[in-house]
Amino acid sequence: MVKFSLKSTDKGVSRYELTEEDNVLGFSDVRENEILRFGFVSDDVRAIYSEFVLRSTVFLLRDKFDEVRTAFVDPRFARLGFKEDGKGGMRADKLHITFSGCECSAKDEK
């Protein structure tokens, strides 16, 4: 069974991990209401789970904060209601975030 849950917090950065039977498949790092990065163990895993990790991370942050931000610009976030913030990232008011029609592949780091 695949799980997506908070695994650690270090120096204000929280890491959510996608795991299957204790094997880490991917992660998202966030600082408060800002998504810093995504990563996956392989391209195959990214192809299968990137949309799930992206939506799950945004959903968790939307539930906790009035605004959700990203530390990078990725047009796939626009499908969720995000707009560029003019500072190299994106932002969305929680009331404007929508999960319909998203076919996202999150920006990641290996």
CYANA upper distance limits for C-alpha pairs under 8 A (distance plus 0.5 A):
  1 MET  CA     20 GLU  CA      6.20
  1 MET  CA     21 GLU  CA      7.35
  2 VAL  CA     18 LEU  CA      7.31
  2 VAL  CA     19 THR  CA      6.09
  2 VAL  CA     20 GLU  CA      5.07
  2 VAL  CA     21 GLU  CA      7.99
  3 LYS  CA     17 GLU  CA      8.29
  3 LYS  CA     18 LEU  CA      6.04
  3 LYS  CA     19 THR  CA      5.74
  3 LYS  CA     20 GLU  CA      6.87
  4 PHE  CA     16 TYR  CA      7.08
  4 PHE  CA     17 GLU  CA      5.97
  4 PHE  CA     18 LEU  CA      4.91
  4 PHE  CA     19 THR  CA      6.96
  4 PHE  CA     53 VAL  CA      8.17
  4 PHE  CA     56 SER  CA      8.37
  5 SER  CA     16 TYR  CA      5.71
  5 SER  CA     17 GLU  CA      6.12
  5 SER  CA     18 LEU  CA      7.35
  6 LEU  CA     14 SER  CA      7.62
  6 LEU  CA     15 ARG  CA      6.46
  6 LEU  CA     16 TYR  CA      4.75
  6 LEU  CA     17 GLU  CA      6.87
  7 LYS  CA     14 SER  CA      8.17
  7 LYS  CA     15 ARG  CA      6.32
  7 LYS  CA     16 TYR  CA      6.12
  7 LYS  CA     17 GLU  CA      6.72
  8 SER  CA     14 SER  CA      6.23
  8 SER  CA     15 ARG  CA      5.86
  8 SER  CA     16 TYR  CA      7.85
  9 THR  CA     13 VAL  CA      5.93
  9 THR  CA     14 SER  CA      4.68
  9 THR  CA     15 ARG  CA      6.73
 10 ASP  CA     14 SER  CA      7.02
 12 GLY  CA     31 ARG  CA      6.43
 12 GLY  CA     32 GLU  CA      7.97
 13 VAL  CA     29 ASP  CA      6.94
 13 VAL  CA     30 VAL  CA      6.07
 13 VAL  CA     31 ARG  CA      5.19
 13 VAL  CA     32 GLU  CA      8.05
 14 SER  CA     29 ASP  CA      6.16
 14 SER  CA     30 VAL  CA      5.78
 14 SER  CA     31 ARG  CA      6.70
 14 SER  CA     32 GLU  CA      8.48
 15 ARG  CA     27 PHE  CA      7.10
 15 ARG  CA     28 SER  CA      6.29
 15 ARG  CA     29 ASP  CA      5.07
 15 ARG  CA     30 VAL  CA      7.02
 16 TYR  CA     27 PHE  CA      5.96
 16 TYR  CA     28 SER  CA      5.77
 16 TYR  CA     29 ASP  CA      6.90
 16 TYR  CA     57 THR  CA      8.44
 17 GLU  CA     24 VAL  CA      7.10
 17 GLU  CA     25 LEU  CA      8.01
 17 GLU  CA     26 GLY  CA      6.34
 17 GLU  CA     27 PHE  CA      4.80
 17 GLU  CA     28 SER  CA      7.10
 18 LEU  CA     24 VAL  CA      6.44
 18 LEU  CA     25 LEU  CA      5.95
 18 LEU  CA     26 GLY  CA      5.50
 18 LEU  CA     27 PHE  CA      6.27
 18 LEU  CA     53 VAL  CA      7.97
 19 THR  CA     23 ASN  CA      5.78
 19 THR  CA     24 VAL  CA      4.96
 19 THR  CA     25 LEU  CA      5.92
 19 THR  CA     26 GLY  CA      7.65
 20 GLU  CA     24 VAL  CA      7.19
 20 GLU  CA     25 LEU  CA      7.60
 24 VAL  CA     41 VAL  CA      8.20
 25 LEU  CA     40 PHE  CA      6.31
 25 LEU  CA     41 VAL  CA      6.00
 25 LEU  CA     45 VAL  CA      7.27
 26 GLY  CA     38 PHE  CA      7.93
 26 GLY  CA     39 GLY  CA      5.86
 26 GLY  CA     40 PHE  CA      4.51
 26 GLY  CA     41 VAL  CA      6.51
 26 GLY  CA     45 VAL  CA      8.28
 26 GLY  CA     46 ARG  CA      8.33
 27 PHE  CA     38 PHE  CA      6.15
 27 PHE  CA     39 GLY  CA      5.83
 27 PHE  CA     40 PHE  CA      7.03
 27 PHE  CA     53 VAL  CA      8.10
 28 SER  CA     35 ILE  CA      7.83
 28 SER  CA     36 LEU  CA      7.99
 28 SER  CA     37 ARG  CA      6.25
 28 SER  CA     38 PHE  CA      4.87
 28 SER  CA     39 GLY  CA      7.02
 28 SER  CA     53 VAL  CA      7.84
 28 SER  CA     57 THR  CA      7.67
 29 ASP  CA     35 ILE  CA      6.71
 29 ASP  CA     36 LEU  CA      5.95
 29 ASP  CA     37 ARG  CA      5.98
 29 ASP  CA     38 PHE  CA      7.00
 30 VAL  CA     34 GLU  CA      5.95
 30 VAL  CA     35 ILE  CA      4.96
 30 VAL  CA     36 LEU  CA      5.76
 30 VAL  CA     37 ARG  CA      7.87
 31 ARG  CA     35 ILE  CA      7.14
 31 ARG  CA     36 LEU  CA      7.49
 33 ASN  CA     61 LEU  CA      6.47
 33 ASN  CA     65 PHE  CA      6.81
 33 ASN  CA     67 GLU  CA      7.38
 33 ASN  CA     68 VAL  CA      5.68
 33 ASN  CA     69 ARG  CA      6.56
 34 GLU  CA     68 VAL  CA      6.53
 34 GLU  CA     69 ARG  CA      4.95
 34 GLU  CA     70 THR  CA      5.61
 34 GLU  CA     71 ALA  CA      7.08
 35 ILE  CA     57 THR  CA      8.38
 35 ILE  CA     68 VAL  CA      8.33
 35 ILE  CA     69 ARG  CA      6.65
 35 ILE  CA     70 THR  CA      5.06
 35 ILE  CA     71 ALA  CA      6.60
 36 LEU  CA     70 THR  CA      6.62
 36 LEU  CA     71 ALA  CA      5.60
 36 LEU  CA     72 PHE  CA      7.94
 37 ARG  CA     71 ALA  CA      8.03
 37 ARG  CA    107 LYS  CA      7.30
 37 ARG  CA    108 ASP  CA      6.40
 37 ARG  CA    109 GLU  CA      7.37
 38 PHE  CA    106 ALA  CA      6.97
 38 PHE  CA    107 LYS  CA      6.51
 38 PHE  CA    108 ASP  CA      4.76
 38 PHE  CA    109 GLU  CA      6.64
 39 GLY  CA     46 ARG  CA      8.46
 39 GLY  CA    107 LYS  CA      8.13
 39 GLY  CA    108 ASP  CA      4.83
 39 GLY  CA    109 GLU  CA      5.18
 39 GLY  CA    110 LYS  CA      6.09
 40 PHE  CA     45 VAL  CA      6.87
 40 PHE  CA     46 ARG  CA      6.13
 40 PHE  CA    108 ASP  CA      7.45
 40 PHE  CA    109 GLU  CA      7.85
 40 PHE  CA    110 LYS  CA      6.95
 41 VAL  CA     45 VAL  CA      7.13
 41 VAL  CA     46 ARG  CA      8.17
 41 VAL  CA    110 LYS  CA      7.40
 42 SER  CA     46 ARG  CA      6.78
 43 ASP  CA     47 ALA  CA      6.60
 44 ASP  CA     48 ILE  CA      6.95
 45 VAL  CA     49 TYR  CA      6.44
 45 VAL  CA     50 SER  CA      8.18
 46 ARG  CA     50 SER  CA      5.45
 46 ARG  CA    105 SER  CA      7.83
 47 ALA  CA    105 SER  CA      7.70
 49 TYR  CA     53 VAL  CA      6.67
 50 SER  CA     54 LEU  CA      6.54
 50 SER  CA    104 CYS  CA      7.29
 50 SER  CA    105 SER  CA      5.53
 50 SER  CA    106 ALA  CA      6.06
 51 GLU  CA     55 ARG  CA      6.52
 51 GLU  CA    102 CYS  CA      8.21
 51 GLU  CA    103 GLU  CA      6.97
 51 GLU  CA    104 CYS  CA      5.37
 51 GLU  CA    105 SER  CA      6.11
 51 GLU  CA    106 ALA  CA      7.34
 52 PHE  CA     56 SER  CA      6.39
 53 VAL  CA     57 THR  CA      6.50
 53 VAL  CA    106 ALA  CA      8.44
 54 LEU  CA     58 VAL  CA      6.74
 54 LEU  CA    104 CYS  CA      7.82
 54 LEU  CA    105 SER  CA      8.19
 54 LEU  CA    106 ALA  CA      6.60
 55 ARG  CA     59 PHE  CA      6.42
 55 ARG  CA     99 PHE  CA      7.82
 56 SER  CA     60 LEU  CA      6.65
 57 THR  CA     61 LEU  CA      6.80
 58 VAL  CA     62 ARG  CA      6.38
 58 VAL  CA     68 VAL  CA      7.71
 59 PHE  CA     63 ASP  CA      6.71
 60 LEU  CA     64 LYS  CA      7.18
 61 LEU  CA     65 PHE  CA      6.40
 61 LEU  CA     68 VAL  CA      6.84
 62 ARG  CA     66 ASP  CA      7.20
 62 ARG  CA     67 GLU  CA      7.41
 62 ARG  CA     68 VAL  CA      6.75
 62 ARG  CA     94 LYS  CA      5.89
 62 ARG  CA     97 ILE  CA      8.42
 63 ASP  CA     94 LYS  CA      8.46
 65 PHE  CA     94 LYS  CA      7.79
 66 ASP  CA     93 ASP  CA      6.57
 66 ASP  CA     94 LYS  CA      5.76
 66 ASP  CA     95 LEU  CA      8.39
 67 GLU  CA     91 ARG  CA      7.42
 67 GLU  CA     92 ALA  CA      6.17
 67 GLU  CA     93 ASP  CA      4.97
 67 GLU  CA     94 LYS  CA      5.82
 68 VAL  CA     91 ARG  CA      6.17
 68 VAL  CA     92 ALA  CA      5.93
 68 VAL  CA     93 ASP  CA      7.01
 68 VAL  CA     94 LYS  CA      7.24
 69 ARG  CA     89 GLY  CA      7.58
 69 ARG  CA     90 MET  CA      6.01
 69 ARG  CA     91 ARG  CA      4.72
 69 ARG  CA     92 ALA  CA      6.99
 70 THR  CA     89 GLY  CA      5.74
 70 THR  CA     90 MET  CA      5.57
 70 THR  CA     91 ARG  CA      6.87
 71 ALA  CA     88 GLY  CA      7.31
 71 ALA  CA     89 GLY  CA      5.13
 71 ALA  CA     90 MET  CA      7.45
 72 PHE  CA     88 GLY  CA      6.13
 72 PHE  CA     89 GLY  CA      4.69
 72 PHE  CA     90 MET  CA      7.10
 73 VAL  CA     84 GLU  CA      7.19
 73 VAL  CA     88 GLY  CA      6.57
 73 VAL  CA     89 GLY  CA      5.35
 73 VAL  CA     90 MET  CA      6.29
 74 ASP  CA     78 ALA  CA      8.14
 74 ASP  CA     90 MET  CA      8.43
 74 ASP  CA    106 ALA  CA      8.44
 74 ASP  CA    107 LYS  CA      7.67
 75 PRO  CA     79 ARG  CA      8.01
 76 ARG  CA     80 LEU  CA      8.08
 76 ARG  CA    102 CYS  CA      8.15
 76 ARG  CA    103 GLU  CA      8.08
 76 ARG  CA    104 CYS  CA      6.01
 76 ARG  CA    105 SER  CA      7.76
 76 ARG  CA    106 ALA  CA      8.14
 77 PHE  CA     81 GLY  CA      7.27
 77 PHE  CA     82 PHE  CA      6.00
 77 PHE  CA     83 LYS  CA      8.41
 77 PHE  CA     90 MET  CA      8.45
 77 PHE  CA    104 CYS  CA      8.04
 78 ALA  CA     82 PHE  CA      5.08
 78 ALA  CA     83 LYS  CA      6.57
 79 ARG  CA     98 THR  CA      8.25
 79 ARG  CA     99 PHE  CA      8.38
 79 ARG  CA    100 SER  CA      8.49
 79 ARG  CA    101 GLY  CA      7.56
 79 ARG  CA    102 CYS  CA      6.30
 80 LEU  CA     97 ILE  CA      5.88
 80 LEU  CA     98 THR  CA      5.45
 80 LEU  CA     99 PHE  CA      6.20
 80 LEU  CA    100 SER  CA      7.97
 80 LEU  CA    102 CYS  CA      7.28
 81 GLY  CA     92 ALA  CA      6.63
 81 GLY  CA     96 HIS  CA      6.29
 81 GLY  CA     97 ILE  CA      5.41
 81 GLY  CA     98 THR  CA      6.64
 82 PHE  CA     90 MET  CA      6.47
 82 PHE  CA     91 ARG  CA      5.67
 82 PHE  CA     92 ALA  CA      5.03
 82 PHE  CA     93 ASP  CA      8.48
 82 PHE  CA     97 ILE  CA      7.69
 83 LYS  CA     90 MET  CA      5.80
 83 LYS  CA     91 ARG  CA      6.03
 83 LYS  CA     92 ALA  CA      6.90
 84 GLU  CA     88 GLY  CA      7.86
 84 GLU  CA     89 GLY  CA      6.42
 84 GLU  CA     90 MET  CA      4.72
 84 GLU  CA     91 ARG  CA      6.90
 85 ASP  CA     89 GLY  CA      6.17
 85 ASP  CA     90 MET  CA      5.51
 85 ASP  CA     91 ARG  CA      6.61
 86 GLY  CA     90 MET  CA      8.44
 92 ALA  CA     96 HIS  CA      6.98
 92 ALA  CA     97 ILE  CA      6.93
 93 ASP  CA     97 ILE  CA      7.16
